Amino acid sequence: MIELDIPGFGRLKIERLVLDYNGTLALDGRLQPGVAEAVRTLARDLEVHVLTADAFGRCREALSGLPVTLHILGPGAEDRAKLDYVRGLGAGSCACLGNGANDRLMLGECGLGVAVIGPEGASTQALAAARVAVTDILRGLDMFRRPGRIAATLRS
């Protein structure tokens, strides 16, 4: 768990990390270099969940052996499905990372939404909904290993 009192922002208590797969953790269906190790490290302190429609059909294999809960979304209304999943976990105790328009609802409602601008780019809707934007997934994940960076970004 990560707990922070952030001046001008308030108290942040993160127990779960919810990650979009394609475009965020993965590019063209394959995990980006360094992601597996970062997820392993974070899973020592946080529950890690991965949400995906698994467009490339490679997600189960790519995440096998990693300490994550994988949830593959059914067809249609992915944005609502992701939001419902996060609400089911307790949105306020979740930090969510994503890059797509279908991530915008969960990014806006969770305790801390992080938009990832990676090689695939990021939806402006996701950027507008998030509290923080990062230039790649490893920087985004690293914020949770070094939570002082979160506080430095969010304090007013």
Secondary structure, DSSP 8 states (H G I E B T S, - for coil): -EEEEETTTEEEEE-EEEEETBTTTEETTEE-TTHHHHHHHHTTTSEEEEEE--TTS-HHHHHTTSS-EEEE--SS-HHHHHHHHHHHH-GGGEEEEE-SGGGHHHHHHSSEEEEE-BTTB--HHHHHH-SEEESSHHHHHHHHHSTHHHHHHH--
